[in-house]
Amino acid sequence: MAPKRGKTYRTANGKQVDFGALLLAHEKAPALGNMNVNARGDQIDAEGNITKSREDLMREYNELNTMVPQDGEVPEGTNVAQADEDDWQDWTPPVPEKPAEQPAPTHSTGGLAAAIKKAENTEK
């Protein structure tokens, strides 16, 4: 199979680079990082041999992460009430306690004029 030619790009120096051909030419090279994969996405061992293909990895991932909800039995010991044990109709919400009433302030809040008058009376 001949490498698929993609769009060519011109570098700052004026050279032509075809990234599609570059990717196809080096897809078996190990990728940088600690994931142990090659550039294509296949899982590889320390020598570079493919242990799982990209298609197998994607198939496993899609089987585990499905968007279809799975209904099953409720496991034992979860303390979840079953349909015949539902007693929500007998439940009444708790009544909050009333906070203690605060005593009224003993000093007058007459503003600036009252404060000046009070200050004048204490000086005498």
TORPA-4810 file (N, C-alpha, C, O; in nm, 3 decimals):
<nodes>
NODE_1_0.084_-0.116_0.000_0.000_0.000_0.000_0.090_0.124_0.000_0.181_0.135_0.082_M
NODE_2_0.064_0.211_-0.089_0.142_0.335_-0.098_0.097_0.430_0.011_-0.021_0.435_0.046_A
NODE_3_0.191_0.507_0.066_0.152_0.602_0.171_0.052_0.703_0.120_0.065_0.755_0.010_P
NODE_4_-0.047_0.727_0.201_-0.151_0.824_0.164_-0.093_0.964_0.175_-0.037_1.003_0.277_K
NODE_5_-0.107_1.037_0.070_-0.053_1.171_0.069_-0.158_1.267_0.122_-0.273_1.267_0.078_R
NODE_6_-0.117_1.347_0.217_-0.205_1.446_0.276_-0.171_1.584_0.224_-0.102_1.600_0.123_G
NODE_7_-0.221_1.679_0.292_-0.196_1.817_0.255_-0.051_1.851_0.287_0.000_1.814_0.393_K
NODE_8_0.015_1.919_0.198_0.152_1.960_0.223_0.154_2.100_0.282_0.072_2.186_0.247_T
NODE_9_0.247_2.121_0.372_0.262_2.250_0.438_0.399_2.308_0.404_0.494_2.233_0.380_Y
NODE_10_0.408_2.438_0.400_0.534_2.505_0.373_0.591_2.555_0.505_0.522_2.625_0.580_R
NODE_11_0.717_2.522_0.534_0.781_2.565_0.656_0.827_2.709_0.643_0.814_2.770_0.537_T
NODE_12_0.881_2.763_0.751_0.931_2.901_0.749_1.050_2.915_0.656_1.077_3.023_0.604_A
NODE_13_1.123_2.805_0.634_1.238_2.808_0.542_1.196_2.782_0.398_1.280_2.787_0.309_N
NODE_14_1.068_2.757_0.374_1.019_2.735_0.238_1.017_2.590_0.194_0.987_2.563_0.078_G
NODE_15_1.048_2.496_0.282_1.046_2.354_0.245_0.903_2.301_0.253_0.822_2.351_0.331_K
NODE_16_0.872_2.199_0.171_0.741_2.135_0.171_0.745_2.014_0.265_0.837_1.933_0.259_Q
NODE_17_0.642_2.002_0.353_0.633_1.890_0.446_0.494_1.829_0.431_0.394_1.900_0.438_V
NODE_18_0.489_1.695_0.411_0.362_1.622_0.402_0.346_1.543_0.531_0.410_1.438_0.548_D
NODE_19_0.261_1.592_0.622_0.245_1.527_0.752_0.174_1.392_0.742_0.203_1.303_0.822_F
NODE_20_0.086_1.373_0.648_0.018_1.244_0.631_0.117_1.135_0.596_0.111_1.025_0.651_G
NODE_21_0.209_1.164_0.505_0.310_1.066_0.466_0.407_1.042_0.582_0.452_0.929_0.602_A
NODE_22_0.440_1.146_0.656_0.529_1.132_0.771_0.467_1.040_0.876_0.536_0.952_0.930_L
NODE_23_0.338_1.059_0.906_0.270_0.974_1.004_0.267_0.829_0.961_0.293_0.739_1.041_L
NODE_24_0.236_0.805_0.835_0.230_0.666_0.787_0.368_0.601_0.785_0.379_0.481_0.809_L
NODE_25_0.471_0.677_0.757_0.605_0.620_0.751_0.657_0.581_0.890_0.739_0.490_0.902_A
NODE_26_0.610_0.648_0.995_0.664_0.624_1.128_0.560_0.574_1.228_0.576_0.594_1.348_H
NODE_27_0.454_0.510_1.181_0.349_0.468_1.275_0.390_0.351_1.363_0.326_0.328_1.466_E
NODE_28_0.492_0.277_1.328_0.538_0.165_1.411_0.645_0.208_1.511_0.687_0.126_1.594_K
NODE_29_0.690_0.332_1.507_0.794_0.380_1.599_0.733_0.400_1.737_0.619_0.446_1.748_A
NODE_30_0.807_0.368_1.843_0.754_0.390_1.979_0.731_0.539_2.005_0.812_0.624_1.968_P
NODE_31_0.620_0.567_2.070_0.587_0.705_2.104_0.662_0.744_2.230_0.696_0.659_2.312_A
NODE_32_0.688_0.873_2.245_0.754_0.922_2.365_0.655_0.921_2.481_0.535_0.942_2.461_L
NODE_33_0.705_0.896_2.602_0.618_0.896_2.719_0.624_0.762_2.790_0.705_0.676_2.756_G
NODE_34_0.536_0.746_2.887_0.539_0.624_2.969_0.417_0.535_2.947_0.384_0.455_3.034_N
NODE_35_0.350_0.548_2.833_0.229_0.468_2.809_0.257_0.337_2.737_0.166_0.255_2.725_M
NODE_36_0.378_0.315_2.690_0.416_0.193_2.618_0.328_0.169_2.496_0.269_0.062_2.481_N
NODE_37_0.319_0.269_2.410_0.245_0.258_2.285_0.334_0.307_2.171_0.432_0.378_2.193_V
NODE_38_0.298_0.266_2.049_0.367_0.322_1.933_0.287_0.442_1.881_0.184_0.477_1.938_N
NODE_39_0.335_0.503_1.775_0.272_0.624_1.724_0.130_0.597_1.675_0.049_0.689_1.671_A
NODE_40_0.099_0.476_1.639_-0.035_0.442_1.591_-0.134_0.422_1.706_-0.254_0.442_1.688_R
NODE_41_-0.084_0.384_1.826_-0.171_0.362_1.941_-0.175_0.218_1.986_-0.250_0.184_2.077_G
NODE_42_-0.094_0.130_1.922_-0.088_-0.010_1.964_-0.007_-0.020_2.093_0.090_0.053_2.111_D
NODE_43_-0.047_-0.112_2.183_0.027_-0.135_2.306_0.149_-0.219_2.272_0.136_-0.322_2.206_Q
NODE_44_0.268_-0.177_2.318_0.391_-0.249_2.284_0.464_-0.288_2.412_0.441_-0.233_2.519_I
NODE_45_0.555_-0.387_2.398_0.638_-0.427_2.512_0.771_-0.350_2.505_0.786_-0.259_2.424_D
NODE_46_0.867_-0.388_2.590_0.994_-0.315_2.600_1.076_-0.324_2.472_1.153_-0.233_2.441_A
NODE_47_1.061_-0.434_2.396_1.138_-0.450_2.272_1.071_-0.383_2.153_1.130_-0.374_2.045_E
NODE_48_0.947_-0.336_2.170_0.876_-0.272_2.059_0.779_-0.364_1.987_0.723_-0.325_1.885_G
NODE_49_0.758_-0.485_2.038_0.664_-0.579_1.977_0.522_-0.543_2.019_0.498_-0.507_2.135_N
NODE_50_0.428_-0.552_1.927_0.289_-0.517_1.955_0.225_-0.628_2.039_0.223_-0.744_1.998_I
NODE_51_0.172_-0.593_2.157_0.104_-0.690_2.243_-0.047_-0.682_2.225_-0.115_-0.785_2.230_T
NODE_52_-0.102_-0.561_2.204_-0.245_-0.543_2.174_-0.257_-0.436_2.069_-0.193_-0.332_2.077_K
NODE_53_-0.341_-0.462_1.971_-0.359_-0.363_1.865_-0.450_-0.249_1.912_-0.521_-0.262_2.012_S
NODE_54_-0.446_-0.142_1.841_-0.528_-0.026_1.874_-0.676_-0.063_1.869_-0.754_-0.017_1.952_R
NODE_55_-0.715_-0.145_1.773_-0.855_-0.185_1.760_-0.901_-0.266_1.881_-1.012_-0.247_1.930_E
NODE_56_-0.814_-0.358_1.931_-0.850_-0.436_2.049_-0.866_-0.348_2.172_-0.958_-0.366_2.251_D
NODE_57_-0.775_-0.251_2.189_-0.783_-0.159_2.303_-0.911_-0.076_2.297_-0.976_-0.058_2.400_L
NODE_58_-0.948_-0.027_2.180_-1.070_0.052_2.166_-1.194_-0.033_2.188_-1.292_0.016_2.245_M
NODE_59_-1.193_-0.158_2.145_-1.307_-0.247_2.165_-1.328_-0.273_2.314_-1.441_-0.269_2.362_R
NODE_60_-1.218_-0.299_2.388_-1.228_-0.320_2.533_-1.279_-0.195_2.603_-1.364_-0.204_2.692_E
NODE_61_-1.228_-0.080_2.564_-1.272_0.046_2.626_-1.421_0.069_2.602_-1.493_0.106_2.695_Y
NODE_62_-1.467_0.047_2.480_-1.608_0.071_2.449_-1.701_-0.029_2.516_-1.816_0.005_2.546_N
NODE_63_-1.654_-0.150_2.542_-1.736_-0.246_2.615_-1.753_-0.205_2.761_-1.860_-0.225_2.819_E
NODE_64_-1.649_-0.148_2.820_-1.655_-0.107_2.960_-1.727_0.026_2.979_-1.789_0.047_3.083_L
NODE_65_-1.719_0.114_2.883_-1.774_0.249_2.896_-1.889_0.270_2.799_-1.878_0.348_2.704_N
NODE_66_-1.997_0.201_2.823_-2.113_0.213_2.736_-2.208_0.320_2.790_-2.212_0.343_2.911_T
NODE_67_-2.282_0.383_2.703_-2.378_0.485_2.744_-2.515_0.424_2.775_-2.603_0.494_2.824_M
NODE_68_-2.534_0.295_2.747_-2.661_0.229_2.772_-2.668_0.194_2.920_-2.580_0.123_2.969_V
NODE_69_-2.770_0.240_2.992_-2.777_0.206_3.135_-2.804_0.057_3.154_-2.881_-0.004_3.080_P
NODE_70_-2.740_0.000_3.253_-2.754_-0.141_3.282_-2.836_-0.156_3.410_-2.790_-0.116_3.517_Q
NODE_71_-2.956_-0.214_3.401_-3.039_-0.238_3.518_-3.011_-0.379_3.568_-3.011_-0.475_3.491_D
NODE_72_-2.988_-0.390_3.695_-2.962_-0.520_3.752_-3.024_-0.529_3.890_-3.090_-0.436_3.935_G
NODE_73_-3.001_-0.640_3.955_-3.053_-0.661_4.089_-2.977_-0.571_4.186_-2.859_-0.542_4.166_E
NODE_74_-3.046_-0.528_4.291_-2.981_-0.453_4.397_-2.905_-0.553_4.483_-2.964_-0.648_4.534_V
NODE_75_-2.773_-0.533_4.500_-2.697_-0.630_4.579_-2.740_-0.630_4.725_-2.789_-0.529_4.777_P
NODE_76_-2.721_-0.743_4.790_-2.759_-0.757_4.930_-2.670_-0.668_5.017_-2.553_-0.645_4.984_E
NODE_77_-2.726_-0.620_5.128_-2.648_-0.542_5.222_-2.634_-0.396_5.188_-2.550_-0.328_5.246_G
NODE_78_-2.715_-0.344_5.094_-2.703_-0.203_5.059_-2.798_-0.116_5.140_-2.791_0.006_5.130_T
NODE_79_-2.885_-0.176_5.219_-2.982_-0.106_5.303_-3.075_-0.017_5.220_-3.121_0.086_5.267_N
NODE_80_-3.102_-0.058_5.099_-3.196_0.014_5.014_-3.332_-0.052_5.028_-3.344_-0.174_5.013_V
NODE_81_-3.433_0.027_5.057_-3.567_-0.029_5.076_-3.621_-0.083_4.943_-3.606_-0.021_4.838_A
NODE_82_-3.682_-0.197_4.951_-3.745_-0.255_4.832_-3.883_-0.193_4.815_-3.928_-0.119_4.902_Q
NODE_83_-3.950_-0.222_4.705_-4.078_-0.160_4.673_-4.184_-0.191_4.779_-4.267_-0.104_4.809_A
NODE_84_-4.185_-0.312_4.837_-4.286_-0.346_4.936_-4.252_-0.290_5.074_-4.337_-0.291_5.163_D
NODE_85_-4.130_-0.242_5.095_-4.090_-0.186_5.223_-4.091_-0.034_5.224_-4.043_0.028_5.319_E
NODE_86_-4.145_0.027_5.121_-4.139_0.173_5.108_-4.237_0.238_5.206_-4.358_0.214_5.198_D
NODE_87_-4.186_0.319_5.297_-4.273_0.382_5.396_-4.262_0.534_5.391_-4.267_0.601_5.494_D
NODE_88_-4.247_0.589_5.274_-4.229_0.734_5.262_-4.356_0.811_5.296_-4.348_0.929_5.330_W
NODE_89_-4.473_0.748_5.289_-4.597_0.818_5.318_-4.612_0.847_5.468_-4.683_0.941_5.505_Q
NODE_90_-4.547_0.769_5.555_-4.556_0.789_5.698_-4.456_0.893_5.748_-4.459_0.930_5.865_D
NODE_91_-4.370_0.939_5.663_-4.263_1.030_5.703_-4.314_1.174_5.710_-4.387_1.219_5.622_W
NODE_92_-4.275_1.244_5.813_-4.307_1.386_5.824_-4.175_1.462_5.839_-4.083_1.414_5.906_T
NODE_93_-4.167_1.577_5.777_-4.040_1.650_5.784_-4.016_1.703_5.925_-4.112_1.735_5.995_P
NODE_94_-3.892_1.714_5.966_-3.863_1.766_6.100_-3.896_1.915_6.108_-3.877_1.990_6.013_P
NODE_95_-3.947_1.956_6.224_-3.982_2.096_6.246_-3.859_2.166_6.305_-3.806_2.123_6.407_V
NODE_96_-3.814_2.274_6.241_-3.695_2.340_6.295_-3.727_2.412_6.426_-3.837_2.464_6.444_P
NODE_97_-3.630_2.413_6.515_-3.649_2.479_6.643_-3.645_2.630_6.621_-3.570_2.681_6.537_E
NODE_98_-3.728_2.702_6.699_-3.727_2.847_6.689_-3.607_2.901_6.764_-3.575_2.854_6.873_K
NODE_99_-3.537_3.000_6.706_-3.422_3.055_6.777_-3.469_3.136_6.898_-3.580_3.191_6.898_P
NODE_100_-3.386_3.143_7.001_-3.420_3.219_7.122_-3.432_3.367_7.086_-3.354_3.419_7.007_A
NODE_101_-3.530_3.432_7.147_-3.550_3.573_7.116_-3.438_3.655_7.178_-3.398_3.632_7.292_E
NODE_102_-3.389_3.750_7.102_-3.283_3.838_7.148_-3.344_3.954_7.224_-3.445_4.009_7.181_Q
NODE_103_-3.286_3.993_7.337_-3.339_4.109_7.411_-3.317_4.237_7.330_-3.221_4.249_7.254_P
NODE_104_-3.409_4.330_7.349_-3.399_4.457_7.277_-3.279_4.534_7.328_-3.245_4.523_7.446_A
NODE_105_-3.213_4.613_7.244_-3.097_4.690_7.289_-3.140_4.793_7.393_-3.247_4.852_7.382_P
NODE_106_-3.053_4.815_7.494_-3.087_4.907_7.602_-3.045_5.050_7.572_-3.099_5.143_7.632_T
NODE_107_-2.954_5.070_7.484_-2.913_5.206_7.451_-2.993_5.257_7.333_-3.038_5.180_7.248_H
NODE_108_-3.010_5.388_7.327_-3.087_5.447_7.218_-2.995_5.468_7.099_-2.877_5.500_7.113_S
NODE_109_-3.051_5.450_6.985_-2.976_5.471_6.862_-3.027_5.597_6.796_-3.098_5.590_6.696_T
NODE_110_-2.993_5.711_6.852_-3.046_5.839_6.803_-2.962_5.904_6.697_-2.998_6.011_6.648_G
NODE_111_-2.852_5.844_6.659_-2.772_5.901_6.554_-2.662_5.991_6.608_-2.624_5.981_6.725_G
NODE_112_-2.613_6.079_6.525_-2.501_6.165_6.558_-2.537_6.269_6.664_-2.459_6.296_6.755_L
NODE_113_-2.655_6.325_6.651_-2.696_6.428_6.746_-2.706_6.372_6.887_-2.666_6.439_6.982_A
NODE_114_-2.759_6.251_6.902_-2.770_6.190_7.033_-2.633_6.156_7.090_-2.612_6.167_7.211_A
NODE_115_-2.540_6.117_7.006_-2.405_6.084_7.052_-2.334_6.209_7.100_-2.262_6.204_7.201_A
NODE_116_-2.352_6.321_7.031_-2.288_6.447_7.073_-2.347_6.493_7.205_-2.273_6.536_7.295_I
NODE_117_-2.479_6.484_7.218_-2.545_6.526_7.342_-2.499_6.439_7.459_-2.479_6.490_7.569_K
NODE_118_-2.483_6.310_7.434_-2.439_6.219_7.540_-2.296_6.252_7.580_-2.262_6.249_7.699_K
NODE_119_-2.212_6.283_7.482_-2.073_6.319_7.510_-2.065_6.448_7.591_-1.981_6.459_7.681_A
NODE_120_-2.150_6.544_7.560_-2.153_6.671_7.634_-2.195_6.648_7.779_-2.141_6.711_7.870_E
NODE_121_-2.293_6.559_7.799_-2.341_6.533_7.936_-2.237_6.461_8.019_-2.232_6.483_8.140_N
NODE_122_-2.154_6.378_7.961_-2.054_6.304_8.039_-1.936_6.393_8.074_-1.868_6.367_8.173_T
NODE_123_-1.911_6.497_7.995_-1.798_6.587_8.024_-1.827_6.675_8.145_-1.734_6.713_8.216_E
NODE_124_-1.951_6.708_8.170_-1.986_6.801_8.279_-1.980_6.738_8.412_-2.007_6.804_8.512_K
</nodes>
